[in-house]
């Protein structure tokens, strides 16, 4: 009985310590976001005089000025368009390619080859991208940005999808073949629906990468009307004077789609990342 009480006390102390550490970590992670939200409701004078306190009077006009005056609304629409088209193209390409590599040809060498692009930094693609797109007249076009984003993210997407496709039971393919289903039918009616967690993982991570990108956009896009949200927000910081309330309002606007995307596919992302890490 005494040993049981000691174990129970030890378990409780450990649980309290774990919850305390997790709570402190959660506060540390959320505090910068909360600070940005509060700062977006202040003017410059209050940000300097009351940096860490609650806003005395909420300045909601920061959001209206950022959305209309700073062209954040137009850039928001550009970012949504670029991200959605990139996601659609990347999802179709990687899911089909992973299906062929892991379930038809079963070539480990080709799977590794397509995943090697993860080791190539995005900076190494800047000069080749500019030279190629200049010849194709895709400089300063959103379509060129979509192509680059697809190329940059395709290796990681293939890595995740390969790991997930290998975890799908092959008996499903055999049963569908016996029922007279062809390769296309097996993919669209059997494999693709089962692979939704992996596809959701690829879509979420690709969306985050495209949405937060600044470097490639600055190199390929120069017209203000075609800039993405990250480029427009970076331009809100002036050389001599910066309206920090306006800047923080832009940050909050840019964070909302990212949070929504993750909350929407949270369970699928965790399942897809686990499958990719264990199986790949």
ZIBEL-V684047 format. One record per residue. D_FIRST is the distance of its C-alpha to the first C-alpha in Angstrom with 1 decimal. Layout:
d_first: (D_FIRST/D_FIRST)
This chain:
d_first: (0.0/3.8/5.4/5.1/6.3/8.7/9.9/10.5/12.3/14.2/15.3/16.5/18.4/19.9/21.0/22.6/24.4/25.7/26.9/28.6/30.3/31.5/32.8/34.7/36.1/37.2/38.9/40.6/41.9/43.1/44.7/47.9/48.5/48.0/50.3/52.9/52.8/53.2/56.0/57.8/58.3/59.9/63.4/64.1/64.5/61.1/59.4/60.8/60.1/56.8/55.3/51.6/51.9/52.4/55.9/57.9/60.2/59.4/62.2/62.1/65.5/64.0/62.8/66.2/68.1/65.9/66.3/70.0/71.5/69.6/69.9/66.1/66.7/69.1/66.9/63.9/65.8/66.9/63.4/62.2/65.2/64.7/60.9/61.3/64.2/62.4/59.3/61.3/63.3/60.3/58.2/61.0/61.9/58.5/57.1/60.3/60.4/56.7/57.3/60.3/58.7/55.4/56.4/60.1/61.2/57.7/58.9/56.2/59.0/60.4/56.9/56.4/60.0/59.5/56.3/57.9/59.3/56.0/56.9/60.2/60.0/61.7/64.0/65.6/66.8/68.7/72.0/72.2/71.3/74.0/76.7/75.9/75.7/78.8/80.7/79.2/79.9/76.3/76.0/75.2/74.2/70.8/71.2/71.2/68.0/66.4/67.6/66.1/62.7/62.7/63.5/61.0/58.0/59.0/57.3/53.9/54.3/55.2/52.2/49.8/51.8/52.0/48.3/47.8/50.7/49.4/46.1/48.0/48.2/51.6/51.5/52.5/55.7/56.5/56.0/58.2/60.8/61.0/61.6/64.6/63.1/64.7/63.2/63.9/62.4/59.3/58.8/59.6/58.0/55.0/54.0/54.9/52.8/49.8/50.2/49.9/46.8/48.6/51.7/49.9/48.4/51.9/53.4/50.9/51.1/54.9/55.3/53.4/55.6/58.8/58.1/57.1/59.9/62.5/64.1/65.6/66.8/68.6/70.4/71.5/72.0/74.5/75.8/73.9/73.9/72.2/69.4/65.8/63.4/62.0/65.6/66.6/63.6/64.3/67.9/66.8/66.2/69.6/71.1/71.6/69.9/66.8/65.8/62.1/61.4/63.5/61.8/58.3/59.4/60.5/57.1/55.4/57.8/57.2/53.4/53.3/54.4/51.9/48.9/50.3/50.7/47.2/45.6/47.7/46.7/43.2/41.4/44.3/44.4/40.8/41.2/44.5/43.4/40.4/42.8/45.4/43.0/41.4/44.5/47.5)
